[in-house]
Structures are given as C-alpha cells and as structure tokens.
Amino acid sequence: MNAIAAPTLYRDRDLNIFLGGRFLSTIATMVQSVAIGWQVYDIARDPLSLGLVGLSEFVPMFLLTLPAGYIVDRLGPRAVFAASLAAEAFCAAFLFGLAFEHVHRVWPLYVVLVLFGAARGFSGPSSPSVLPFLVPPAILPRAIAWSSSASQVAVIAGPAFGGLLYALGASVAYAFCGVAFLAAGVGISFLGGRRRVADGNKASALARVAEGIAYVRARPVVLGAISLDLFAVLLGGATALLPIFARDILHTGPIGLGILRSATAVGAAATAFALARRPLDRHAGHRMFAAVAVFGVATIIFGLSRNFLLTLAVLAVLGASDMISVYIRSALIQFATPDAMRGRVNSVSMLFVGASNELGAFESGVTASWFGTVPAVILGGIGTLAVVAIWMWLFPPLRTVDRLTDVEVP
C-alpha cells in the first residue's frame, strides 16, 4: 500500500459517516426491493416477472461496472459513490411517481430498474474503494466487518420495514427510499480521510480497464474467491423467489415477506458483529469453502420447508454462511490491491459478485417457470455444492490460504 503521510489524516468521524451512509443506502435498497418484488408479482402473477426484475438491473450493471472502475480511479471513490447515491434517489422518486399514479403495468417499473442498475454499476465499485482511505491498514479487516455489520443491520430492518411501509402504500415505501438515498449521498460527499496518490499512469481508459482485469486474472486467490461467490450466488440465489414462497407456499402477506427477507440478514448481522469483535485469524481458505457448502445445504432445506419458523431459521443460516464468505473475499481483495487500482479491481469484483445477485434472480425466475419453484431451489442448492467441489480442485491457492494478510500487495 502507499505510504501514509500522517496518521492524523484518519478521523473517527469519517468512518462513522461512511457507516451511516452504508446503513441508509442499504435499508433504502431493501425497502425498495420488497416493494418492487411484491408490486411486480401482484401485477403479473408470473415467476418470470420476478426474474425480469433481476435482469433489468443486471444488464446495465454488467455494461457499466468495468468502465465505472476506471472512473472511480480517475475521479476518486468518494465523489463517484456520492453521485451514484444521488442517482438512486432519483430512481426512487420516479418509482414514487409511478406508484402515486397507480400504474398497473410492469414495464415502467422495469425501465426504472434499468436506471437503478446503472447507478448501482457505479456505487458497487466505489463503495468498497472508499473504506481503505478512511482507516489504517492494521484495522482494515475490523472496519470491513463493521461496514458489513452496518449493512446487515439495515438488511434486517429494511425488508420488515419495507413490508410495513408497503402495507401503508407503495408510494410511502418509495418516498422513504428517495429520502434515505439522498441523505446517504450528502453524508458521503463530506468524507475526509487519506487522499489518493496519483500513479502517473498515462495509459488509455480501455488499457487501464484491461489492467484491472489482468491483475485479477494473475492472482488465483482473488480470482478464485470472486468466481466462487459468482457461481454460488448464481445457482443458490433462491431468495429472489421469496414473494412466491410468501404468497403461495407459506401463505403470508407483504409483512410476512418482509420478515422472511430480514431473516437472512439476522444471521449475517450476528456473524458480522462476531467477526468485528474477533476477526478470523487462520485457515481463511478452508473456512470460505466450508461456508459456501453450508450455503448450498441451507438452500436445499429452504426449498423443502413448508414451515414458516423452519424457513426463518434456514434463511438465518444462509445469511450467516454468506457473511463469512463475503468477509473473507472482501478482506482478500483489499489486501491484494494497490490504491491506484482499487476502483478497477473492485469493479471486476462487483461485476462477478454484485451483478450475480441480479443475474441469479433472473436464473431463479427462469428455472422456476420451467421446473416449478421448489425444484428450481433444490437444484440451485445442489449446483452450489458442485461448485464448491470444482473450485477446491481448480484453485488450490485459495483452498490453502491461511492468514488474510498472506495476499498482501507485493
């Protein structure tokens, strides 16, 4: 990492502002996700319509994430993150207008989701790129855990709160989202912290984007961690089908859907808080593969469950196992990446991991329309277990990595 001119550049308030911004933006995203999922399925009553929600966000994210990484490195992660949050606030305002007009067609909602996916294409690589500039390297793993904790607390509260707000009216839910996104953007724009050191690279934009891809490809630990998460989420992303489980299998309303969405975050938040207090010290690679395997098994049980309480418990296990994987992957990427390439490397990670959530939602919707909801979920869990076995064979450096700092920048 680049040398730090003065430790006093790190201020406690900057980390607090960042955590507050992460909390607000995440809770807004969760509220909006619950509202969109319920509204689209209520209008269309077709599993494929939920898959198209994910596809609408995935396409612009896929197209913009890599160029966004270059822009983050060029303009700085703070400015890009703040601007992307402002764009997400605009999308929430657009959804508010559609809900206020009682639109009964789904295509206008998809149009807004395309715009929202474009904004997330910039927020994805910029958000994790901010954190290493706010804290000293020695406490970066702990700060990553606290950042994950802030997000997961929001993910716990967001879906249940979103279900409650949607019960009051879709326009109420979207109005909250707009205000929260805007407040988060304002807070991020006031961040201080350590400033970037220019790398003096005069290469073209296309060449610099290619540098980020090449950097990830040359480091099997990073490539293995990112791609493992991609395929695990792609195959095991059954939570996109929760509106169907809530309405047709478990027979709950929008509030029940919010509680189900929150259950995953309960497990993730509890794990994140534990990691913040006691970061992982040894056997990082083995623990990552074990966590993804547990994720696959929990997905299978989730598909088989017909009991609301059992489903809640399994979703909590899903969240806990996913958090361990996310924590290890995030720390490996941050320790393996120099400052001048954080935006581009995080954009590759976002393309693999972040966009895979939306592509996984599309995959879940398509397979549910082909095979049925429950068989699609079970097949996804089995596929996740197969990915774990294959990746352990393909990426032995990832399997054998011990300490997170073993992949420091050379």
Secondary structure, DSSP 8 states (H G I E B T S, - for coil): ----S-GGG--HHHHHHHHHHHHHHHHHHHHHHHHHHHHHHHHH--HHHHHHHHHHHHHHHHHHHHHHHHHHHHH-HHHHHHHHHHHHHHHHHHHHHHHHTT---SHHHHHHHHHHHHHHHHHHHHHHHHGGGTS-GGGHHHHHHHHHHHHHHHHHHHHHHHHHHHHH-HHHHHHHHHHHHHHHHHHHHT--S-----------HHHHHHHHHHHHHT-HHHHHHHHHHHHHHHHH-GGGGHHHIIIIIS---HHHHHHHHHHHHHHHHHHHHHHHHS---S-HHHHHHHHHHHHHHHHHHHHH---HHHHHHHHHHHHHHHHHHHHHHHHHHHHH--GGGHHHHHHHHIIIIIHHHHHHHHHHHHHHHHH-HHHHHHHHHHHHHHHHHHHHHH-HHHHH--SGGGG---
